[in-house]
Amino acid sequence: MKPRAIAAIIATALTALALTGCTAPDTPAAAPTVTVTTTVTAEPTPTPVTRSADDALSALDAWLVCYGATYGLYSETSTLFPYSADRVTDNGDGTFEVLVPFAPSSGEGSGAESICVAGGTVGEPTIELQGGRDFG
């Protein structure tokens, strides 16, 4: 055999040997694993504010004081309206003007409203009834 033929056989054998590692595997590659992590952060519950007798009246406090003072002035035939922020005016001096409207329970006739000014503190509220306004 000629040296050239021997070199060709060796080159072919080496090439075949090198290519055997490049064949596709008999089993498909495993699919990649995806991990999803969710983190939930709980919001802390706010601590309720404790009110004291020395706290100034809020708009709702003023309405409650006036509602309580007005409730006894009308007969059982009247219905007092519920709280509404547009019926309470902050006077800017620690007092509130409050309108407490009511209407006849029967639905007949006209309604009216009591007008009062409330201020002071939760423990010692002040109230001044200023009369009423008849819508009839």
Number of C-alpha atoms within 10 A of each C-alpha: 5 6 8 9 10 11 11 11 12 12 12 12 12 11 11 11 11 10 10 9 9 8 7 8 8 6 6 7 7 6 6 6 6 6 5 5 6 5 5 6 6 6 6 6 6 6 6 6 6 5 9 10 11 11 12 19 23 18 20 15 17 29 27 16 20 25 21 12 15 20 16 9 9 12 10 10 10 16 17 18 13 10 15 12 10 8 15 19 16 16 12 7 7 13 21 26 23 28 24 25 22 20 18 17 14 9 11 8 10 11 18 18 19 21 19 24 22 26 24 18 18 18 12 13 16 16 18 13 15 12 11 14 13 12 11 7
